Amino acid sequence: MQDLNGKVAVITGSGGQHSIGRATARRFAQEGVRLVLADINEPALEATVAEFTADGFDVLGVPTDVSDFDSVKHLADAAWEHYGQVDIAWHNAGIGGGGTLFDDDMSDWNRVIGINFLGVLHGIKAFAPRMVAQGTPGHILGTSSGSGVSGTMYHTPSYSTMKAAVLTLMECLYAQLRDLGSPVKAHVVLPPLTQTGLAGDPAFMPMVQQGLENGGVVSVLAQPEEVADTVLEAIRADRFFATLDHEADERRFAGRFAKDLDWQNDVIQKRADALIGRAAPDPYLWGMK
């Protein structure tokens, strides 16, 4: 999809001031995209919609709890009722979470499962059938993370497990859309460590970066606007993996993320080698110190 002018994009998790969803929504709007923004934080969503409207963007805000299927179905109904079509559906809402393994507390697990995984599944079920029925080119995106894909960040099992599950879910969606011969494409978004409110306050993210580096992880802190451009490029190129590579890093950032990308590629290879060799997972497990 090269020309986005006049298209309609729905983005969950797009109300927060420092979010990737919000930054991408603004980037889309600059391309002439009409927006349906969704967030569980109603005051933040209202502020974003008011700002975008004042900037001359065509935007609708719909308060949404992605862990509630009825709420996501209402979001879909509102989008089609208002605009008559949806061309891009990005199921992006997410939260951080650890998830303990050696006690009987399930509260963190249930919250992360509900938002980070079921939020994507609910979005697919609410939007994919109607987008396929439109018969027009479209894009469905789900947000994963290197925590569950580029090896495994084992200190945050609930978060890492759900992000790994999102990759598998989007791979299944990709293949089923392909088998249908649908012009709707699936994408998985893999942002680098980004200065968002995922840890509660964007100001905490440099500390997260330092903790990762202390654990031997090569990490470069990105800005939401940088991730937004990566998502836009993936949509235009119909590329399944919406993530930075060396070519785009050189072209857009003068190689700023090169060491990070090299580390990710090495960990991904170590995971493949361990699986093929039936070896222990130690080489691709990583964490913070």
N, C-alpha and C positions, 0 to 999 in steps of 0.2 A: 504494500500500500504506500505509494509514493506521495500522492496528493492527499493531505489530511484536511484540507479546507472544507468545512461543512459537515465533517464527520462528527459522530457523537461518541464520547468516551465516558465510561463509568469507572470511577476509581474509589475503592474503599480505603480507609485509613488516610484520608487526604485533608483532614481538618487541621492537624497540628502544625504550628508555625514553622517548625524545623524538620518536617517530615519529607521523606522521599516522594510520597504521594502528592503532597501539595506542590513541591518543586516541579514534578512532572506535569501536573495539571496546568501550571502556569506555562510551562514549555509547550504543551499541546495547544493551549489557548493562543499562544503567539503564532501558531500555525493555522489558526482559524477553526480549531476544534471546539465544538459545543460540549459543555461539561456537565456531568452529574457527579457531584462530590458527596461522599458518604463517610460518616464518622460517628462513633458512639458519644463523643464529647460534643454536645450540642453548642455550648458557648463558643468553642474553638471553631466549629464548623460554621456557625453564623458569622463569626468575624472574618473567616476566609472568604465566604460567599460575598459578604459586604465589600471586602477589599477588591475581589475580582470583578464584581459588578461595577464598582467605581472606576476600575481600569478599562471598562468597556467590553469585558468578556461576557459571553452568553453562558450563564451558569445556573444550575439548580442544585440546591442542597437538600439532602434527605438523611435525617438522623437514622443510623442503622447499627444494630447489634449483630455482627456477622456470625456470632455463635448461635443465633436464633434463626432457624430456617424461614419462619414466617416473616421475620424482619427483612431478610434478604429478598424473599419473594415480593414483599412490598416495595423494596428498592427497584426491582426489575419492573414492576407494574408502573411505578412513578416515572421511570425513565421512558418507557414506551408511550405512556399516556402523554407525557410532556413533549417529546421529540418525535415519536412515531418510529424510531429505529434506535439500534445500538450497534456501533461498529467496532468499538474497543471496550472490553470489560477486563479491568485489572483488579484481581482479588489480592489486595496488597496489605490489608490491615494485619497488624501483628504486634505482639508484645514480647518482652524478654522474660526469661524464667529459668530457674535452675532445675527444680524437681529432684527431691531426695529419693534415695533407693533403699535405705536401711531403716525405714520406719513405716508406719501405716498411714501417713498423711498423704492424701490424694488431692488436696485443694489446688496446689500449684499445677500439678499435672492436668487436672480437669480444666483449669482456666486456659492453659497453653494449648491443650488439645482443641478446646472449643473455638478459640480465636485463630490460632496459627494453622491448624489443619482443617477442622470442620468449616471454618470461614471460607476457605478456598473451595471445598467440596460443595458447600451450600451455594456459592457463587456459580460454580459450573452448572449445577442442576437448575438454578433459577434462570441463567442466561443462555447457556449453550443451545438448548433445544430451539429457542426462539431466534437466536442468531443464525443457526443452521437453516431454519425455516425461511428466513429472509432471502436466502439464496444469493447473498452479496458477499464480497470479500470482507473479512473481519478478523479480529485478533482477540484471543483470550489469554490472559497472563496470570500466573501465580507466582508469588514471591517466596523463594526458598532462601538458602544461606549456605555459604561455605562451611558453616559449623556442622552441617550434616551431609555435605557433598564433597568438599575438599578434605578428605579424611574425616575425623570425628573429633569435635570439641567435647571431651568427655566430662568436663566439669559442669556442663549445663545439659543433662540428659533429656529433660523434657523439651527444651528448645531444639536441641540438635536432632532428636528423634523425629519431631514433627516437621522440621525442615527437610530431612531426608525423605519423609513420606510425601511431602509436596512435590519433590522431584519425580518420584514414582508416579504420583497422580497425574502430573502434567505430561509425563511420557505416555501414560495410558490414553489420555485425552488426545494427544498428538496422533497416536496410531489409529484411534477410532475415527477421528475426523478425516484422516488420510484414507481410511478404508471406505468411508462414506463418499469420497470424492468431493468433500465440502471445500469451498473457498475460504472457510474460516480456519485460521492457523492458531496453534498453541505455542506458548512461549513460557519458559521458566526464567524468572529474574533472579540473578545471583549478585546482589550488591556487595561491594567490598565493605570493610569496616567504615561506617559513615557517621558523620557528626550529626546525629538525630537525637530525639528524646527517648530512644529505646532503653537506655539505662536510667531514665528518669529525668535527666537534664543533659542537654548537649555538652555542657561544660565538663561532664564526667568522662566523655569519650576519650580524651587524651590519656586519662588514667587507665582506661580499659586497654588502650593501645600499648601503654607502658607495661601493663601486666602481661599482655600477650608476648611482647618482646622479651620480657624476663623469662617467659616459658619457652623461648626459642622460636617463636612464631614471627616471621617477617610480615610486618603490617604497615600499610600506608593509609592514613586517615583521609577519606574522601568527603566531599561536600555533597549535599543532596542534589544540587544543580548538575554536578558531574554525572551522577547516576541517571538523572533524567535524560541527559543527552544519549547515554548508552541505551536506555529503553527505547528512545525514539529511533535510533539507528537500527535496532533489532527489528522493530516493526516495519520499517521501510525496506529492510533487507529480507523479510520473512525468515529471520534466523531464530531457531528454537532457543538457543542459549543466549539470553539477554545479559551478557556480561562482558567485561573488558577483555581484550586480547592485546598482544604486543603491537600489532599494526595500528590499532586504534589508539593505544597509549602513546606511541611515537607521534602519530598524527595530531592528536589533541592535547597531550600533556607533556610532550618532549621526554617521554620515557620515565615519568615520575613514579609510575606503578610497576616498573620492570622487575624489581627485586621481589615485590609481592607476588607478581604473576609467576615468576620462576619458582618461588617457594610453593605456591599452589599446585603448579604442574608436577613438581617433584613429589608432593604428598599424594596426589591423584595416582601417579605412577606406582608409588609404594603400595597403595591400596590394591591396585590391579595385580601387582606382583605377589602380594600376600595371598590374594584370592586364588590366583593361578597355581601358586606353589603350596596351597593349603597350609600357610604359615600363620603364626600368631599375629594379631593386629598391631603390636607395639609400634612399628615404624610409622603408622599413619594416625596414631592417636596424639592429640595435642591439647594444651590447656594453658592456664595462666599461673603466674607465681607472684 
